Amino acid sequence: MLAPDVVTALTHLAAEAEPAGLLPARQQMALSLGWHIVLACFGVAFPAMIFAMHLIGIRRKDPVALELAKRWAKVSAVLFAIGAVSGTVLSFEMGLLWPGLMGTYGDVLGLPFAFEGLAFFLEAIFLGIYLYGWGRMPPKRHVLMVLPMAVTGVVGAYCVLAVNAWMNAPTGFRIVDGAVTDVQPWAVLFNLQTFVQFAHMWVGAYMLAGFTIAGVYAVGMLRGRRDAHHRLGFLVPFVFASIAAVTQPFVGHVLGFGLDERQPAKLAAFELAETTESPSPLRLGGILVDGEVKYSIDIPYLGSLIAMNSPDEPVPGLDTIPEEDHPPVNLTHLAFQTMVGIGTLLAAAVVWFWFQRRRGRDLLERRWFLRFAAAAGPLAVIALEAGWIATEVGRQPWIVYGVMRTPEAVGDYSASLWWLLGISTVVYTAMTVGAVVVLRSMARRWRAGDADLPSPYAPEVPAGEHG
């Protein structure tokens, strides 16, 4: 057995031998994914909310609901257009930044990426039909055009999640003499982990989109606009977000089943389990400093109960895992707890809202609640980003768990990657500013009474025709 100082020295040598392009590649991927994932959530969840609002308008003959559905569709088109740019960038980045991954496993991952591209184009087609169909199609047929948008958005997200789930639990191939053989791309699409990981992301998308949209109308009500338009605009997405917020803890718990066997280092980082304890405590906060847990609040037994579904079964500690296989523990732990903490807060808040509403108390008349509702959108974004950080950073040092380490996948052109990161930062900043300017301009014109924003290409709609 090697002495501890020898192991430490070898670990430092391995770190020094990492490719120079690894850090900029990681930063570039973090920027692109962290930015795109917010738009992807709207692509998954927004069509269902538009459908619900449009259906309310048709069934109740409610012009407010119909106008909201029309406006939301136009906002969705803006977000879709920007998401198309960031999604295209990500497609190129997979091959550019990680040639070792795509060169080796491209045959394995090709099918889900192909289906994702097809779903994207179909979503664009039906979004165009829906936007064009206002006043030009029978109402009941027109509203059905939203359903393919919703389905294709879900299918596209599922395909992307299938790739990520495969990276966490690879399947559908064999390696013979260093070559990938017996590729079964359908096994990637229907990997058991894909279903649960997708469910977690799908519910998270409804939380993010629902709380964000409701927050926009909460801000309007704080500014004195308490009409039917703002109340309905708040309540419909808030209903979706409420269901998602209450459901998410259960989905997340199911996703964690068996993590001690699949990725024990990730679980140990989540729980900040430096050593194996029986029973394991739940650690709130805390960081690992020189191999010692500090500044945490420990709740006895609860760690075993939540992570292992047992009052005394221990969470495997980092001491059972080779040091070279440890993820960045503090970042993984804090990101995981941020996700769980915000998710718990939002779930408790929606339960309180609906409980009070059932008792006849309208919290929409309380400014403190409206302020919280306005903050719920950004909080949901933070929770989603933190969840992805926990998932991706917790898998390190593997890009494909147990099969390929991240340094093996990166390209060897560090100087170019730093330039690419700088350019991407400028581009994403510009797109963010552009999106905010366009959406705020649309909102101002709607408040001024413009029912339809002018388009130089669309034919005029005869007076009196409504979708």
C-alpha positions as CSV (number, residue, x, y, z in Angstrom):
1,M,0.0,0.0,0.0
2,L,1.3,3.5,-0.9
3,A,2.0,5.9,1.9
4,P,-0.4,8.9,2.2
5,D,2.2,11.4,1.1
6,V,3.0,9.3,-2.0
7,V,-0.7,9.2,-2.9
8,T,-1.0,13.0,-2.4
9,A,2.0,13.6,-4.6
10,L,0.6,11.3,-7.4
11,T,-2.7,13.1,-7.1
12,H,-1.0,16.5,-7.6
13,L,1.0,15.2,-10.5
14,A,-2.3,13.9,-12.1
15,A,-3.8,17.4,-11.7
16,E,-0.8,19.1,-13.2
17,A,-1.0,16.7,-16.2
18,E,-4.6,17.8,-17.0
19,P,-5.0,19.2,-20.5
20,A,-4.6,23.0,-20.7
21,G,-8.0,23.2,-22.5
22,L,-9.9,21.5,-19.7
23,L,-10.7,24.7,-17.7
24,P,-11.9,26.9,-20.5
25,A,-13.9,24.0,-21.9
26,R,-15.6,23.5,-18.6
27,Q,-16.3,27.3,-18.2
28,Q,-17.6,27.5,-21.8
29,M,-20.0,24.5,-21.2
30,A,-21.1,25.9,-17.9
31,L,-21.9,29.3,-19.4
32,S,-23.8,27.8,-22.4
33,L,-25.8,25.2,-20.5
34,G,-26.5,27.5,-17.6
35,W,-27.9,30.1,-20.0
36,H,-29.8,27.8,-22.3
37,I,-31.4,25.7,-19.7
38,V,-33.6,28.6,-18.5
39,L,-35.0,29.0,-22.0
40,A,-35.4,25.3,-22.4
41,C,-37.7,25.3,-19.3
42,F,-40.0,27.8,-21.1
43,G,-40.0,25.6,-24.2
44,V,-41.1,22.6,-22.1
45,A,-43.7,24.3,-19.8
46,F,-45.0,27.5,-21.5
47,P,-47.0,25.8,-24.3
48,A,-49.1,23.9,-21.6
49,M,-49.9,27.2,-19.9
50,I,-50.8,28.9,-23.1
51,F,-53.1,25.9,-24.0
52,A,-54.8,26.2,-20.5
53,M,-55.3,29.9,-20.9
54,H,-56.6,29.7,-24.4
55,L,-59.0,26.9,-23.4
56,I,-60.3,29.1,-20.5
57,G,-60.9,31.9,-23.0
58,I,-62.9,29.6,-25.4
59,R,-65.0,27.9,-22.8
60,R,-65.8,31.0,-20.8
61,K,-65.8,33.3,-23.8
62,D,-63.4,35.4,-21.8
63,P,-61.6,38.0,-23.9
64,V,-59.0,38.6,-21.1
65,A,-57.9,34.9,-21.2
66,L,-57.8,35.0,-25.0
67,E,-55.7,38.1,-25.0
68,L,-53.3,36.6,-22.5
69,A,-52.9,33.5,-24.5
70,K,-52.1,35.6,-27.6
71,R,-49.6,37.7,-25.7
72,W,-47.9,34.6,-24.1
73,A,-47.6,33.0,-27.5
74,K,-45.7,36.1,-28.8
75,V,-43.4,36.1,-25.7
76,S,-42.9,32.3,-26.3
77,A,-41.8,33.1,-29.9
78,V,-39.2,35.6,-28.7
79,L,-37.8,33.1,-26.2
80,F,-37.9,30.3,-28.8
81,A,-35.9,32.4,-31.2
82,I,-33.2,33.1,-28.7
83,G,-33.2,29.6,-27.5
84,A,-32.6,28.4,-31.1
85,V,-29.4,30.4,-31.1
86,S,-28.1,29.1,-27.8
87,G,-29.2,25.5,-28.6
88,T,-27.3,25.6,-31.9
89,V,-24.2,26.9,-30.1
90,L,-24.4,23.9,-27.7
91,S,-24.7,21.5,-30.6
92,F,-21.4,22.7,-32.0
93,E,-19.8,22.8,-28.6
94,M,-20.3,19.1,-28.0
95,G,-18.0,18.3,-30.8
96,L,-15.7,21.2,-30.5
97,L,-15.0,21.1,-26.8
98,W,-15.3,17.4,-26.2
99,P,-13.9,15.6,-29.3
100,G,-12.8,12.6,-27.2
101,L,-16.4,12.0,-26.1
102,M,-18.2,12.5,-29.4
103,G,-15.4,10.8,-31.4
104,T,-15.7,7.7,-29.3
105,Y,-19.4,7.6,-28.4
106,G,-20.9,9.5,-31.3
107,D,-22.6,6.3,-32.6
108,V,-24.2,5.8,-29.2
109,L,-25.5,9.3,-28.8
110,G,-26.5,10.0,-32.4
111,L,-30.1,8.9,-32.2
112,P,-31.3,11.0,-29.2
113,F,-29.5,14.1,-30.7
114,A,-31.2,13.4,-34.1
115,F,-34.7,13.1,-32.5
116,E,-34.0,16.3,-30.5
117,G,-33.3,18.2,-33.7
118,L,-36.4,16.8,-35.3
119,A,-38.6,17.8,-32.3
120,F,-37.1,21.3,-32.4
121,F,-38.1,21.9,-36.0
122,L,-41.6,20.5,-35.5
123,E,-42.1,22.8,-32.5
124,A,-41.0,25.8,-34.6
125,I,-43.6,24.8,-37.3
126,F,-46.5,24.5,-35.0
127,L,-45.5,27.7,-33.1
128,G,-45.7,29.5,-36.4
129,I,-49.1,28.0,-37.2
130,Y,-50.4,29.0,-33.8
131,L,-49.2,32.5,-34.1
132,Y,-50.5,32.9,-37.6
133,G,-53.8,31.2,-36.8
134,W,-55.3,34.0,-34.6
135,G,-58.5,35.1,-36.4
136,R,-57.8,32.8,-39.3
137,M,-58.7,29.4,-37.9
138,P,-61.8,28.1,-36.1
139,P,-61.2,28.6,-32.3
140,K,-61.4,24.9,-31.3
141,R,-59.0,23.9,-34.1
142,H,-56.7,26.8,-33.4
143,V,-56.2,25.9,-29.8
144,L,-55.2,22.3,-30.7
145,M,-52.2,23.7,-32.5
146,V,-50.6,24.3,-29.1
147,L,-50.6,20.6,-28.3
148,P,-47.9,19.6,-30.9
149,M,-45.8,22.5,-29.5
150,A,-46.1,21.0,-26.0
151,V,-45.4,17.5,-27.1
152,T,-42.4,18.3,-29.2
153,G,-41.0,20.5,-26.5
154,V,-41.2,17.6,-24.1
155,V,-39.8,15.1,-26.6
156,G,-36.8,17.4,-27.3
157,A,-36.1,17.9,-23.6
158,Y,-36.4,14.1,-23.0
159,C,-33.8,13.3,-25.7
160,V,-31.3,15.8,-24.2
161,L,-31.9,14.3,-20.8
162,A,-31.4,10.8,-22.2
163,V,-27.9,11.8,-23.2
164,N,-27.2,13.3,-19.7
165,A,-28.7,10.3,-18.0
166,W,-26.5,8.0,-20.1
167,M,-23.4,10.0,-19.0
168,N,-24.4,9.3,-15.4
169,A,-25.4,5.6,-16.1
170,P,-23.8,4.5,-19.4
171,T,-25.5,1.6,-21.2
172,G,-26.2,0.4,-24.8
173,F,-22.6,-0.5,-25.9
174,R,-19.6,-2.7,-25.2
175,I,-15.9,-1.9,-25.3
176,V,-13.8,-4.6,-27.0
177,D,-10.1,-4.0,-27.4
178,G,-10.6,-0.3,-26.8
179,A,-13.2,0.0,-29.5
180,V,-16.9,0.7,-28.9
181,T,-19.0,-2.1,-30.4
182,D,-22.5,-3.6,-30.2
183,V,-24.1,-0.1,-30.1
184,Q,-27.8,-0.1,-29.0
185,P,-28.9,3.5,-29.4
186,W,-32.5,2.7,-28.3
187,A,-31.0,1.6,-24.9
188,V,-29.8,5.1,-24.4
189,L,-33.3,6.6,-25.1
190,F,-35.0,4.2,-22.8
191,N,-32.5,3.9,-20.1
192,L,-34.3,3.5,-16.7
193,Q,-32.4,6.5,-15.3
194,T,-33.6,8.7,-18.2
195,F,-37.3,8.5,-17.1
196,V,-36.6,9.5,-13.5
197,Q,-34.1,12.2,-14.4
198,F,-36.4,13.6,-17.0
199,A,-39.3,13.7,-14.6
200,H,-37.2,15.7,-12.2
201,M,-36.2,18.2,-14.9
202,W,-39.8,18.3,-16.3
203,V,-41.3,19.2,-13.0
204,G,-38.5,21.7,-12.4
205,A,-39.3,23.4,-15.7
206,Y,-42.9,24.0,-14.6
207,M,-41.6,25.4,-11.4
208,L,-39.3,27.8,-13.1
209,A,-41.6,28.9,-15.9
210,G,-44.7,29.0,-13.7
211,F,-43.1,31.1,-10.9
212,T,-41.4,33.4,-13.3
213,I,-44.5,34.2,-15.3
214,A,-46.6,34.6,-12.2
215,G,-43.9,36.9,-10.8
216,V,-44.3,39.2,-13.7
217,Y,-47.9,39.8,-12.8
218,A,-47.1,40.0,-9.1
219,V,-44.9,42.9,-9.9
220,G,-47.7,44.5,-11.9
221,M,-50.1,44.1,-8.9
222,L,-47.5,45.7,-6.6
223,R,-47.6,48.7,-8.9
224,G,-51.3,49.0,-8.6
225,R,-52.5,47.0,-11.6
226,R,-55.0,44.7,-9.8
227,D,-57.4,44.1,-12.7
228,A,-58.7,40.8,-14.0
229,H,-55.9,40.7,-16.6
230,H,-53.2,40.6,-13.8
231,R,-55.1,38.3,-11.5
232,L,-55.7,35.7,-14.2
233,G,-52.2,36.1,-15.6
234,F,-50.9,35.3,-12.1
235,L,-53.2,32.5,-11.1
236,V,-52.9,30.2,-14.2
237,P,-49.1,29.8,-14.1
238,F,-49.1,29.8,-10.3
239,V,-51.4,26.7,-10.4
240,F,-48.9,24.9,-12.6
241,A,-46.0,26.0,-10.4
242,S,-47.8,25.0,-7.2
243,I,-48.5,21.4,-8.5
244,A,-44.9,21.1,-9.6
245,A,-43.4,22.5,-6.3
246,V,-45.4,20.1,-4.2
247,T,-44.5,17.1,-6.5
248,Q,-40.8,17.9,-6.9
249,P,-39.6,16.7,-3.5
250,F,-41.1,13.2,-4.1
251,V,-39.6,13.0,-7.6
252,G,-36.2,14.1,-6.3
253,H,-36.4,11.5,-3.6
254,V,-37.1,8.7,-6.1
255,L,-34.3,9.9,-8.3
256,G,-31.9,9.4,-5.4
257,F,-32.8,5.8,-4.9
258,G,-29.7,3.6,-5.5
259,L,-27.3,6.5,-5.8
260,D,-25.1,4.9,-3.1
261,E,-24.5,2.1,-5.7
262,R,-24.5,4.1,-8.9
263,Q,-22.4,7.0,-7.8
264,P,-21.4,6.7,-4.2
265,A,-18.9,9.6,-4.4
266,K,-21.7,12.0,-5.5
267,L,-24.0,10.8,-2.6
268,A,-21.1,11.3,-0.1
269,A,-20.6,14.8,-1.4
270,F,-24.3,15.6,-1.3
271,E,-24.4,14.5,2.3
272,L,-21.0,15.8,3.2
273,A,-20.1,12.4,4.5
274,E,-16.3,12.4,5.0
275,T,-16.5,9.2,7.0
276,T,-19.0,6.3,7.1
277,E,-21.3,6.8,10.1
278,S,-24.1,4.6,11.4
279,P,-26.6,6.1,11.6
280,S,-25.6,9.1,9.4
281,P,-26.8,12.6,10.3
282,L,-28.3,15.1,8.0
283,R,-25.8,18.0,7.6
284,L,-27.2,21.4,7.0
285,G,-24.6,23.7,5.6
286,G,-21.0,23.0,6.4
287,I,-17.9,22.7,4.3
288,L,-15.0,20.3,4.2
289,V,-11.7,21.8,5.4
290,D,-8.6,19.6,5.3
291,G,-10.6,16.5,5.5
292,E,-12.8,17.7,8.4
293,V,-16.4,18.9,8.3
294,K,-16.9,22.4,9.8
295,Y,-19.7,24.8,10.3
296,S,-22.5,22.3,9.8
297,I,-25.7,21.7,11.8
298,D,-26.1,17.9,12.2
299,I,-29.5,16.3,12.7
300,P,-29.0,12.7,13.9
301,Y,-30.5,9.8,12.0
302,L,-32.1,12.0,9.3
303,G,-29.2,11.5,6.8
304,S,-29.7,7.7,6.8
305,L,-33.5,8.1,6.7
306,I,-33.5,10.4,3.7
307,A,-30.6,9.1,1.7
308,M,-30.9,5.4,2.5
309,N,-34.6,5.0,3.5
310,S,-33.4,3.4,6.7
311,P,-33.1,4.9,10.3
312,D,-29.6,3.4,10.8
313,E,-28.1,2.4,7.4
314,P,-24.9,4.5,6.9
315,V,-24.3,6.8,4.0
316,P,-21.0,5.6,2.4
317,G,-18.3,8.1,3.2
318,L,-15.6,9.6,1.1
319,D,-13.1,7.5,3.0
320,T,-14.4,4.5,1.2
321,I,-13.7,6.0,-2.3
322,P,-10.2,6.6,-3.8
323,E,-9.2,10.2,-3.6
324,E,-8.7,10.5,-7.3
325,D,-12.4,9.7,-7.8
326,H,-13.7,12.4,-5.4
327,P,-15.7,15.2,-7.0
328,P,-15.3,18.9,-5.8
329,V,-17.1,18.1,-2.5
330,N,-17.9,21.6,-1.2
331,L,-19.4,22.9,-4.4
332,T,-21.4,19.7,-4.9
333,H,-22.7,19.8,-1.3
334,L,-23.6,23.5,-1.3
335,A,-25.3,23.3,-4.7
336,F,-27.4,20.3,-3.6
337,Q,-28.5,22.0,-0.4
338,T,-29.3,25.2,-2.2
339,M,-31.6,23.3,-4.6
340,V,-33.3,21.4,-1.8
341,G,-33.6,24.4,0.5
342,I,-35.2,26.6,-2.2
343,G,-37.4,23.8,-3.4
344,T,-38.7,23.2,0.2
345,L,-39.3,26.9,0.7
346,L,-41.3,27.2,-2.5
347,A,-43.3,24.1,-1.7
348,A,-44.2,25.4,1.7
349,A,-45.2,28.8,0.3
350,V,-47.6,27.4,-2.2
351,V,-49.2,25.1,0.4
352,W,-49.7,28.1,2.6
353,F,-51.2,30.2,-0.2
354,W,-53.8,27.6,-1.2
355,F,-54.6,26.8,2.5
356,Q,-55.2,30.5,3.1
357,R,-57.2,30.8,-0.1
358,R,-59.4,27.9,1.0
359,R,-60.1,29.8,4.2
360,G,-61.3,32.8,2.3
361,R,-58.1,34.9,2.7
362,D,-56.8,36.3,-0.6
363,L,-53.0,36.7,-0.2
364,L,-52.9,38.6,-3.5
365,E,-54.1,41.5,-1.5
366,R,-51.0,41.3,0.7
367,R,-48.0,43.2,-0.5
368,W,-45.6,40.9,1.4
369,F,-46.9,37.9,-0.5
370,L,-46.7,39.7,-3.8
371,R,-43.1,40.5,-3.1
372,F,-42.4,36.9,-2.3
373,A,-44.2,35.8,-5.5
374,A,-42.0,38.2,-7.5
375,A,-38.9,36.7,-6.0
376,A,-40.1,33.1,-6.5
377,G,-39.1,33.2,-10.2
378,P,-35.5,34.1,-9.6
379,L,-35.4,31.6,-6.7
380,A,-36.6,28.8,-9.0
381,V,-33.9,29.7,-11.5
382,I,-31.3,29.5,-8.8
383,A,-32.6,26.2,-7.6
384,L,-32.6,24.7,-11.1
385,E,-29.1,25.9,-11.8
386,A,-27.9,24.6,-8.4
387,G,-29.5,21.2,-9.2
388,W,-27.5,21.0,-12.5
389,I,-24.3,22.0,-10.8
390,A,-24.8,19.3,-8.2
391,T,-25.6,16.7,-10.9
392,E,-22.7,17.6,-13.2
393,V,-20.0,18.6,-10.7
394,G,-20.9,15.6,-8.5
395,R,-20.2,13.2,-11.4
396,Q,-16.6,14.5,-11.8
397,P,-13.9,13.4,-12.6
398,W,-16.0,11.4,-15.0
399,I,-17.6,12.7,-18.2
400,V,-19.1,9.2,-18.7
401,Y,-19.3,7.7,-15.3
402,G,-16.9,4.9,-14.8
403,V,-15.9,4.8,-18.4
404,M,-14.2,8.0,-19.5
405,R,-12.7,10.8,-17.4
406,T,-13.3,14.4,-18.3
407,P,-9.7,15.2,-19.2
408,E,-9.7,12.4,-21.8
409,A,-12.6,14.0,-23.7
410,V,-11.4,17.6,-24.0
411,G,-9.7,19.0,-27.1
412,D,-6.1,20.3,-27.0
413,Y,-6.4,23.9,-28.1
414,S,-6.5,26.0,-24.9
415,A,-5.7,29.4,-26.3
416,S,-8.6,29.1,-28.9
417,L,-11.0,28.0,-26.2
418,W,-10.3,31.1,-24.0
419,W,-11.0,33.3,-27.0
420,L,-14.2,31.3,-27.6
421,L,-15.3,31.8,-24.0
422,G,-14.7,35.5,-24.2
423,I,-16.7,35.8,-27.5
424,S,-19.5,33.6,-26.1
425,T,-19.8,35.7,-23.0
426,V,-20.2,38.8,-25.2
427,V,-22.8,37.1,-27.4
428,Y,-24.9,35.7,-24.5
429,T,-24.8,39.1,-22.7
430,A,-26.0,40.8,-25.9
431,M,-28.8,38.2,-26.4
432,T,-29.9,38.7,-22.7
433,V,-30.0,42.5,-23.2
434,G,-31.8,42.1,-26.5
435,A,-34.4,39.8,-25.0
436,V,-35.1,42.1,-22.1
437,V,-35.4,45.2,-24.4
438,V,-37.8,43.4,-26.8
439,L,-40.0,41.9,-24.0
440,R,-40.1,45.2,-22.2
441,S,-41.0,47.0,-25.4
442,M,-43.8,44.5,-26.0
443,A,-45.1,45.0,-22.5
444,R,-45.1,48.8,-22.8
445,R,-47.1,48.7,-26.0
446,W,-49.6,46.3,-24.6
447,R,-50.1,48.5,-21.5
448,A,-50.6,51.4,-23.9
449,G,-53.5,49.5,-25.5
450,D,-51.9,47.9,-28.6
451,A,-53.8,44.6,-29.0
452,D,-51.7,43.4,-31.9
453,L,-48.1,44.4,-32.5
454,P,-47.5,45.4,-36.1
455,S,-45.9,43.0,-38.5
456,P,-44.7,44.1,-42.0
457,Y,-45.5,40.6,-43.5
458,A,-48.8,39.5,-42.0
459,P,-52.1,40.2,-43.9
460,E,-54.6,42.3,-42.1
461,V,-57.2,40.5,-40.0
462,P,-60.8,41.5,-40.8
463,A,-62.4,43.4,-38.0
464,G,-64.4,41.3,-35.6
465,E,-62.5,38.0,-36.1
466,H,-61.0,36.5,-33.0
467,G,-59.3,33.2,-32.3
